[in-house]
Amino acid sequence: MTSAARPTSRRYPHAGRQDLVEELHGLPVPDPYRWLEDAHTPATRRWSDEQQALYEAERAQWPGLRCWEEQVAALTAVDRASPPRSRGARLFWLQQDAGQEHPVLMVRDPGPGGAERVLLDPHALDPSGRTVLDAWQPSLEGDLLACQLSRNGTENSELSVIDVATGKTVDGPVDRVRKSSLGWLPGGRAFYYVRPLDPRLNPGEERHHRQVWLHRLGTAPHTDVLVFGEGRERTQFYSVAVTADGRWLAVRASPGTGRRSDVYLADLTAGPPERPLLYPVQEGLPAASRLHGVPGTGLQDVLWLRTDHGAPRGRVVAVRPADLHLGPRCVA
């Protein structure tokens, strides 16, 4: 046995097996380690500590580890920046300098020679490095920013709204948000977003039952208005988008990891934002599609649907909002 081999006396942490079998989609699925999903029980903490100790002992014996770490560090020691998003007179972008564990959110203020400054730094909020900025979306005017922060690797975010000028939190947090897309309404007083139902309503199905909601700043999350998703399959994923002029709301629905997607569109000038009349643009087709619109689009103008329906490499289809009452086949 070489010096790098694992000693036979080292044991993998014991994990008791449960006699748990669930029926999913008509098939029996054993889940003997369900108890490990509760990170706060003494048994799970004990297993995690022993697993970490085993890893540290193994890692200490890896040959050439220091050389490998130095080479990876040299290859990744570069500054990175995302393409900027323009909202109002401000620019927003992510920036990660060499050596930074997490990117920071930057903003450039209006005016000639506007200052560039850090708007949100996860490491400043949590020096342990266990807080991550999962998603962010400036308001249409650029004076507010919705940000989603998760901790300890859960990817279960809390959504808050901050004032861009001061950096102060002005709304939230809203819990049970998981990298939700978000569509601001003009004026920055409300937005559409995706959130699952209260897990107490469907025990054991906490990650399902997502729906689209309208949230008004300054109101409690439990008063948010349900906009879309009621009565649909519990495994559906949704995304929302609002055009930069605030007129058109697009909702995209996908059945889990499947490639099919239904697409819906509403004219927000035709009624209150709590009850948008969503017409199907594409529905029930075995195709992945996404709707694209530009500010200033009227009923007789065209929106663009990028789809792979009948085109494995994709195609672009034009659709006029005025034709949507004819049904989704007008763009198929």
N, C-alpha and C positions, 0 to 999 in steps of 0.2 A: 504493500500500500504506500502510495506517495504521500508527501507531507500535505498535499492539497486535498487529499481524500477526506471524507467525513468520518470521524470516529464512529464505530459501531455502537458506542454507549450513548450517543446523542439520540434522543427520541423526539418524534413529532408530537406536538401538544395533543393531549387526548380530547376528543370531541365526541360526546355521546350521541348516539343515533336515536331519533324518535321514530315511532311507528306511525308516521303521518303520510297519508295518501289523499290527494285531492283530485276531483274530476274536473278537467279543463277541456272545454270543447268536446266533451264526450269521451275523453281519454283519461285513464288513471295516471297521475303524475306523483311519484314519491317525492317528498320534501323532508328528509330526515334531519336536516340541519337548520330548520326554520328558527330555532331558538337563537341562532347566531345573528339573526337580523335585528334583535333588540340590543343595541350597543350599550345600554346602561345597566344591564343585569350583572351581578357579581360573576356569574359563570362566563358570560361573554368577555368581561374585562379580564378575567383570569386567562382565558384562551388567547386574547389579544396580546397580553403581556408576555406570555410564554412564546407566542409566535414571533414577537419582536425580538426576544432574547435569542431564539433559534436563528433568526436571520442575521443578527449582529455577530453571532459566533461563526456562522458560515462565511459571512462577508470578510471577516478578519483573515480568512485563509485563502482568499482568492489571489492567485498569482498575478502580478503586474497591475494590481488595482490602481495604485497611485499613478502609474504611467498612463493608464487608460483615462483616468479622471482628468489629468492634465491635457491630454490630447482633445478630449471632448470639450473641455473648458475653452481651449484655444479656438476650436472650430465654431463655437457658439458665442464667442465674445464679440458680438456685433450689436449695433443699435438698430431697433426696429420701430416702424411707425405705420399705422394703418392709413388708408386714404381718408381725407377729411370729409366730414359731413357739414354742409352749409345750411344753417337755419337762421333766418332773419339776417342780421349783419354779423353773426358770429360763425366761427369755424370750430368744429369739435373733432378730436382724433385721439386714438390710443398711441402711447409711446412707451417703449420699453428699452432702456439703456442697457448696455452690456453689464452683467452682474446683478441686475434687478430681477427679483423672483417673479414679480407680477407687473403687468403693464399698468400705467397710470393714465387717467383720462385728462387730456389737455383741452384748453379753450383759448381761442384768440379773440380778444375783445374788439368791438367795433371801432371804426375811425382809422385814419392814416397812422401807421406805426402802432396799431393796437397791440397791447401787451399780450404775450403768450404766458400762460400760467397753469399750474396744476389745479384742476377742479376737484378731482377725487383720486386719492391714493389709498388703495386697500391696506398697504403696509402701515400707513400712518394711523388708520383705524384699528389695526390689529397687528402689532409688531411680531406676533408669533408666526405670521405668514399663512394663517389658516382661513383667512377671509378672502374671497375672490369676487371680482366684478364679473357677473355672468352675462349681463345685458344692460344696454342703456339706450335711451332715445330722447333727444331734445324735443321740446315743443316746437310747433311750426314757426313761432316767433323767435325762438332761441333764448328766451328768458328763463325757462324752466327746464329741468332735466329729470326724467324718470330713470332710476337706476335700480338694478336687482343685484343684491349681495347675498352670497351663501357662505356658510362656515363649515369647517371640518370635513370638507369633501362630500357633503350631502347633496349638493346641487339643488336643494330646496331653498329657494331665494325668499328674501323679504324685499318688497318693492316700496321704495320711498321716492319722494319728489323733493328736489333741492332747488333753491333760488340760485341761478347761475351767477348773479352779481355778488352775492354775499357768501355763497356756499352753505347757507343754513337750510336745514330740513323744514319744509313747509307742509308736508303731507305724508301720512303713513306712519309706521310700516304696514303693508298689506302682506299677510303671510300666505303660504301654500301656493306660491308662484314659482314656476320652474322654467326659466329662460323663455318667458312669454314674449311673443311679439306684442307691439303696442301701437295704437293709432290715436294720436292727439287730435282733438277738435280745435278749431280756431279760437283764439283767446286764452288757451291754456287752462281752462277751468274744468275740463273733463277729458277722459280718454277711454278707449276700448282696450280690453286686455283679456287674457285667457287664465282661468283659475278653476281647479276642481271643486266639486261640492264639499261641504263639511264632511270629513271622514266619519263622523259619528252617524251619518245617515246611511252609510254603506260600509260597515266594518269589514276589514280585510281587503278592501278595494280602494285604498287611499290614493293610488296613482291613476285611477280611472275617473270617469264621470267629469271630464273637463267640459267647460262651457265658456261662452263669450259673454263678457259683462261690460257694462258702462259704469265707470267710477267718476264721481264728481269730487273735486278737491274739497277737503274740509269735512267730508262725510265719513261715517264709519263704514268699513268694508262690508259688514253684514247687511247694509242697506243698498248695496250696489244692485243695479237693474240687470236682470237676465235678458240678453239680446238674442242669443242663438245657441242651439245645442240641445234644448229640451226635447226628450223623446227619441234622440238619436242613439246609436250604439255607444255603449259605455267606454269602448276603447278608442274612440275617435280623437284625433289630434286636430287642433285648429290653429290657424294663424290669421292675423288681422292686419289691415293696412288702410290708411286714409291718404288720399292725394294731398299734395302740399297746399292746395287752395281750400281744403276741407270739404269738398263737395261729395266725393265718391268714397264709399266704404266697401272694401273687398274682404270677403271671408273665404278661407280655403279650409276644407275638411278632408282629412285623410284617415283611412281605417288602419290605425296602428302603423306597422312598418310596410304595409302594402303600397304599391306604386299608384294605385288609383287615387284620384283627388277630385272632389266636387268643388266647384267655384261659384260664389254668389256675389251679387253686386247690388248696392243700394244707393239711391240719390238722397243725400242727407238734406237737400233743400226741399224735399217733398214732404217732410214731416218731422216730428220731434226726434231727437237722437235716441231717446229711450225705445222707440218703436220703428226702427228703420225697415222699410219694405224691401227685403232681400229677394231679388229675382235670380233664378238659376241661370248661370252662363254655361256651365257644363255640369252634368249630373248623371251618375250611373254608368259612365263610360270607363273601360279599363285603361285609363291614361293618366299620366302625371301632368298637371297643367298649372300655370300660374298667370294671373292677370296683371297687366301693366297699364297704368294710366298716367297722364301728365296734367298739370294744372291748366285750367281753362277749357277742359273738355266739356262740350255740351251734349245734349241728347242726340243731335244729328251728327256729331263727330264720332271718331272711332277710338276704341280702346283695343289693346293688343293682348291676345291670349297665346302664350307660348305653351305648346303641347306636343306630346309624342303620339297622340291618337292618329293611327293610320300612317305614322311616320316615325320609325324607330329612332332616327337621328334627330327628330324634332322638327317642328315647323311653327310658323307664326300665322295666326288667324286674326283678321280684323272683325270687330263686332261694334255695332252702334247701340248705345244704351236704349235708344228709342225702339229697337227691335226685340228687346228681351221679353216683352209680353208674349211673343210668339213661341217662347219656350227655348230650351237649351239646344235643340236640334239646329237652330239657325247658325250655330258656330261649329257644328260637328263636321 
